Each structure stands twice: as C-alpha cells, then as structure tokens.
C-alpha cells in the first residue's frame, strides 16, 4: 500500500479541485469565517462518535505533537482555508487563475519548511522534477502569458489571499507530517478538524460572523453536507493516509492535482478551452508528478 500512498494524496487534491469549482461557489453569500467554521464543525461532529473512544491514545503525546496539531488546525484548517475561500469570493469564482496560483507557490514554501522543520534531505533529481511540475502547472494555468494583476474585480486582493493560502497550506503540510508521527491517520483527521473548529469558533464569535448562521439556506446546508463527505472529511482522511507513508515534500507535489482538476473542470463545466500551450503544461505536470512520486527520499 505504501506504493499507492501518493495516489491517495492526488485523489484528495482532486476533491479539493471539485470543491473550488462546483461546491464552494454555492456558499458565496455567507461570511468566509462562518463557511469554514461550519464545514470544520460538521466533520468534527461526524467523527466524534468514532474517535472520542480513542482519546486514551493521546496520553503519550508530547508537547511537540500537540503543537503540530495546533499548527495544522491554525494554518490548514483556519488561515489557509479562509484565505483561499476569500480569494475565490473576491474574484466571484470567475478569474480562477489567480487563486490557482497558490498551488504553484505552495511547493516552494513546503520544500523550504520540510527542510527546516523536518530535516528532510532530498536527492538532486527531486528538485528537477519539482521545478518542472511547478513550470507545468504554471503553463497549464496561464499559457504563455504573464500573470495579470490589473484586471479589476479585486484581483490584486485575490492574489494577496492566494499567497497567504500558499504559505499556510505549505505550513500545514509540514505540520501534518509531524503531527502524524505518533497517531494514526484517522485520529489525526479528527484532531485536525477539532482544532480547526475550536479556533474558528473563537474567531467567528469574536467578529460576529457566528450570528449569520441563521442565513444559511437549506440548499447551502446540503452543500455543507456534501463537502463534509467529499472535499472535507473524506479528502483529509485520504490525504493523511497517504501523507503518513510519504514525505511532506513528495506530498506537496502530488497536491498539484488540485489545479489540474480545476482546469479540467473549467473546460467541462464552463466550456473554457485550454490552448495547445496549456495542454503541454498539463502533460508536463502529470509526467513530473508521476516521476516525483517514484523518488525514494531519505530523512535525517
């Protein structure tokens, strides 16, 4: 199963791509903090009957383990998810390219953090394929054009939130790898959403967004439910299963499946056709991801 571990991360990232194009747009009318709080809380409540019984397994966790879960909840569950949602809301889910940019920058931050925090030593060929994966993802999204931040519709603000999300998700990847050192992926998934829900409850209550919960329509509650069983709980469950068996550096490259999924859905759902240059980027991205997942890394 270790050989299939990267596939679980890729599937999780693909589910996140579906979330951004198909599901999250339905929640546009709600405050961002409330959106992320509700989805985290639903997953935490769903997993509670299963994993509260395993609470005894946590007695041996060290301070570093707990701090890692706090880091995951803060950077991945709270800051990162709010930032990408806010970025998408700013461009009204139309100018997707700016928000997808986060997946091009995330590996850069994750590689740096994995080396600094986890002391992961990577072979030289890893950096070659990682670089080509980022190049492929960039070309896939923007073709031969330079990123344009002057298109209006709060595009510059969206880019800022995309950058915040890139750094936050990269941090979450590294903290997740450390957090899963002494717990299984199922319990790790529960703790991730539990800490996220607690942090977001504090934030949403302090700024008053929690009072908008009455504005959630029946249709939006259904969307929250779908997210919980797909891009929310299920995706993190698959992601942690794969992450526990591979390095954080390999995982962050596999996560480039998110922009790949997003671009393909843009074509099939909205009819936005990729140019031949962008399709070359798609091919380079897929090929690079396949190569990087076969690399055996060593860690000190």
N, C-alpha and C positions, 0 to 999 in steps of 0.2 A: 504493500500500500504506500510505502514511502516514495516509490517512483511516481505514484499518481498524485502525491501531495500538491505539486504545483497546479494540477488541474482543478483542485478544489478552490484554490485562490482565484484562478481565472474565472471559474463559474460564479464565484461570489462577486467579483468585479463586474462581470456581465450583468448580474442582477442589479447592481448599483447603476449601471448604464440605463437599464429599463426604468428604474425609479426616476431618474432625472428627466427622461423624455416622455414617459407615459403617465406616471403616477403623481409625482410631486407638483406638476402644473395645476392639478385639481385643488391644491391647498393654497393657492396664490392669495386668496382673500384673508388669510389668517396671519397673525403675528408670527414671525420666524421663530422666536423663542418658544411660543406655545406649540408650534408644529413639532419641533424637535423634542420638547418635553413629553408631549402626548405619545409620540411613537416610541420613545425610550421607556416610558412608564408601562405601556401596553405589553411590550416584550418582557420587561422585568416581572410583571404580574403573571404572565403566562408561564414563565419558567419557575416562579416561586414554589409551586407545589412539588416540583421535582428536586430542585437543588437546595431548598432550605433544609431538607433532610440530610444533606451532605455538609452542613455547616461545621460539623465536627472536624472535617478535613482541613479546616483553616487554622486550627490551633497552632500548627507548627510553622506557619508563615512568618517570615522575618519582616522587619521594617521596610527593607528594600522591596519586598514582594508587594506589600500594601501600597507603598508609594508608586509602584509601577502601575497598579490598577487605578489609583487616583489619576495618574498621568494619562492613562488610556481614556478614562471617563471624561477628563477635562479637555484633552486635545482632540481625541477622536469623536467621542460622543457628544461633546458640547461645542467647543470652539470651531472645530473643523466642519461638523455637520451644519451648524448655524451659518458659517461663512459661505459654504457652497450653496446652501439654500438661499441666502441673502443675495449672493451673486446672480443666481438664476432668476430670482424675483426682480432684481434691478434691470435685467435685460428682457424681462417678460417672456423668458423661455424662447426668444427668437434668435438672438445673437449667441448661439451656443458656443461658438469657437473660443470666446474669451474665457468662459468658465471651464471648458475642456482643457484649457491651457494649464490648469492645475496639475493634470496628470503628466504633463511634460516636465514640470519643475519638481514634482514630488520625489522622483527617484534621486535627483541631485541632492536634495536635503536628506533623504533617507540613507543614502550611501555615506554621507558625511557623519550622520548621527550613529549609524551602525558601527562605524569605525571608532568613533569617540566613546560611545557608551558601552557597546557590546564587544568591542575589540575584535570585530570580525576582520580577518585577513583574507583578501580576495586575490585570486590569480589575475595576471595581467589581461588574459582574454575576456574576463568578465567585464572589464571596463570598456573593451572594444564593442562587445555585443550590447552592453547597457547604453553606450553612446549611440549606436546605430538604432536601437529601439526608440530612443528619445527623438532622434532625427526622423525616423519613420513616422512616429506619432505626430510630430510637428508638420511634416509634409502632408500627412493624411488629413489633417485638420485645415491647414492654411494653404496647401498647394505651394506655388512658388511665390506667393505674396508675403509681404511683411505684415506683422500684426498691426492692425489699425485701431488706435485707441480714441480716435476723433470722429466716431460715427454717431455720437449723440446717444440719447436714451440711457444716460447714466452708465455708459460703457466703461469709463475710467474707474468709477466706483466699483463696478463689477470686477474689473481686473484687480483692484486692491483686495477685495474679498477673496478672489481666486488665489492670490498669493498667500493670504493668511491661511486659507484652507490647505494649500500645498504644504506649508511648513507644519501645520497642525496634524495633517494625516501622516506625514512622514514621521513626525514625533510619535504618533500613535502606533505606527507600525513597529518602531523600535521598542517602545514601552510594552507593547503587546507581546513581543518575543520574550522580553524579560519577565513579564507577568506570568506567562505560561510555563515558566521553568519548573514550578513546584505544584501546579494544579492541572487537571485535565481540561481539554478544550471546551467541554460542556459547562463545567463550573466557571471557567474563565469567561464564557459568553454571558452567563448570568451576572457575574460580578461587574462586567463591563457596562451592561445596561442598568444595573442597580446604582452604581456610582454616577452614571450619566444622569439618571432620573433624579437623584438627590441633588446634584449640582444644578441641574436645570430648574428644579422646583424652587431652589433658593433664588436663582436669577429671575425666573418668571414672576415670582411673588414680589421680589423687591422692586421691579419696574412696572408692575401692574398688569402684565400680559396674561397672567393666570385668570384674570376677570373676564377675558374674552372667550373662555371655554364654552360659554353658552351660545356663542355664534357658530359653533361647529354644526354643520348640517348633517342630516342622515347620510347623504351621499359621501360627505367627507369622512364620516366615521367609518364607512365601508372602505374608503381608500386607506385609512389608517390601519384597518384590519388586514387588507391585502399587503400593505408594506410590512406589517409585523411578520407575516408568514412567507415573505419573499425577500425583498431587499433589506429588511430589518433583521429580525432574529435569525432567519434561515441563512442569510448571506454571511452574517458574522459567525454563525455556528460553523459553516463550511470553511470560512476564512481562517478561523482559529484552528480547525482540524489540520488544514494544510500548513499553516504557519508554525505549528508545533513541531513539524517534521522537516522544515526547510529554513534557510537563513532569512533574516529580515531583508537582506539585500536582494535575494532572488525573488522574494515575495513582492517587493515593491515594483519590480519589472513586470511580474505577472499581472499586477493591478492595472497595467496599461490596457488590459482588455476592456476597461471601462470606456475610454474614448473610442475604441474600436466599435464597441456595441452602440455607443451613442451616434457615431457617424452612420453606421448601417441603418439604425432606426430612423435617423433623419431622412434617409433615402426611401425606405419602405413605407413610412408613415406620412411624411410631409412631401415626398417627391423631390427632395433636394439631391440632385445628381452630382456625384463626385467626378472631377476631371480625371484625365488619364494620369496626371502627375500625382493626384491624391491617391489613386489606386496603387501607384508604385509605392507610396508611403505605407499603405495598408499591407502590401506584400512584405515590405522591409520590416514592419513592426511584427507581423506574425512570425516571420523567419527568425528574427532576433530573439523573440520571446521563447521560441522552441529551443534555440541554441543555449540561451542563458539558463534555462531550467535543467539542462543536462550537465552543467558545470558542477563539479564537486568542489565545494569550498572548505576551507579549514578555518577554525576559530581557535583563538588562544584563550 
